[in-house]
Each structure stands twice: as structure tokens, then as C-alpha cells.
Amino acid sequence: QVQLVESGGGLAQPGGSLSLSCSASGTTLSIYEMGWYRQAPGKQRELVAFVTSGGTTRYGPSVEDRFTISRDNAKKTVLLQLNSLKPEDTGVYYCNVRPLFNNPQRYWGQGTQVTVSS
């Protein structure tokens, strides 16, 4: 069972920056995919970004020029740098990992609130 602990988030002004961090525990194996999803009020959960153990990244279309995802494989942590924030980036951000390439099972963090408002 993989456990995820998120930190970061909070309140930022439009155009500002925040950073999110997520640490995984409960496995000694390398984690294939680590990333972030978000859910705004009244909307479906959507992909923000993920990065694989090999370094392949994928971003949601609304964030790919503003957010940067990175990971530390040895520490089993994933970081998300959020720049040029917009009010529409407001929502709960969830850390998500898929430990194995050939297994669709995923684990979720508890979520951390990001609010962008002046």
C-alpha cells in the first residue's frame, strides 16, 4: 500500500507562483508514474501533469506553458511548480502515483487546496 503526503498550496494572487510537493512511502520499488490532478468546484478531476521514472512528462493543455513537474526518484517525491497562476487554476490538487507500468492501479493523496485570487 502506497501512502502519499502532500504539502504546499495555499493562496496566491493572479500571476503569482506556488509549489506543491508529494512524498510517497510504503514501497521499496521505483514508482513508474508520479503526477498531479486537480478538481475545481463543480468540475471533473483533470490531469495537471505527470512524469515517469524515465523522465517523460505530460501536461494538461491549460498548464503546459506555466507549470513544471519534476521528481526525485531516490526520494520518491514529485514537485509541481505553478507559475503565472490564473483564477481558473483554483481547485484541490491531488497527488497521484501509478507504481507499476503494467498495472493500472493508482494511489491518491488527500488533496491540497490552491486558491488564486486577488
N, C-alpha and C positions, 0 to 999 in steps of 0.2 A: 504494500500500500504506500503510495507516494503522498507525502504531505507537502503543501505549498504555503509559504508565508510571504505575504506581500507587504511592501512598505512604500511610502511616498504618496503622491497625490496631494489633494488639498485644493485650495482656491488660487486662481491666477487671473490676471487681467488679460483681455484680448491682446494678442501679440506677445504675451509672456511665455515663460517656459516652466516646465515641471519635469521631474524624473520619477520613474517607478522602478522598483526592484522586486524580484521574486526569487526566493531560495527554495530549492527542492531538497527533500530528505526522504529516507525510507527505502532507498535503493543504492546499491553499490555499482550498478551498471551505468554506462553512459546513457544519457537521455537523448533520444533521437530528435525530437522536436520540442522547442520551448517557445511560447509566444503569449500574446495578449489579445483578448477580445474585449469589446465594450458593449454596454447596453444603455441606451438613453431612455428616459421615461416614455412609455407608450410605443417603443420600437423594439424590433427584434435584436437579439445579440448579433454582433457583426465582428468579423476579423479586423484587428488593427494591424498586427504584424506577427510573423513567426520567423524563427531561424533554426536551421537544422544543425546537427552536430558537425556536419561538414562545412558549415558556413553559408549555405544557401538561405537567402532571405526572400520574404514575400510580404508586401504591404497592401493594405486596403487602399483603394483608389483615392480616397479623400485625405489620406495622410502621407502618402509615399514621398512627397517632397518636403515634409515638415518634421516627421518623426524618424528616429533612428533606433533600431533594435540591435543589441549586441548580447553576447553571452560569455560566460567563463565556464568552460566545460569541467575543469577540475573542481571548481566550487559549486557547480550545478546551480548557477544563478543566471538570470536573464534580466537585462536592463532595457528600459524604454525611455528614450529622451524625447520629450514632447516640446517642440519649438513652434513659434508663430501660432500660438493657440487661438482658436476661434470659439465663440459661444457654442457652436454646434459640436464641439469636442466634449461637451459636458456629458457625463454619464458615469456609470460604475464600470471600472476596468477590472477584468478578471485575468489572472494568470492561468495559463493552460499548458499542460505538457502531454506529449504522446511519447511514452518511454521507448516503444519498440517500432521499428519501421514496418514490420509485417503484422502488427496488431493494432486495430483501430482504437483500443481503449485509451481514454483520456482522463486526466485528473484536473480538477479546477480549484483555484484559490477561493477565498471567501469574498474577494472583491474589495476594491478601494475606490473611493469617490474622487472624481475630478470635476471641479466646477470652474468654468471660465465665465467671468462676469466682471463688469466694470462697477 
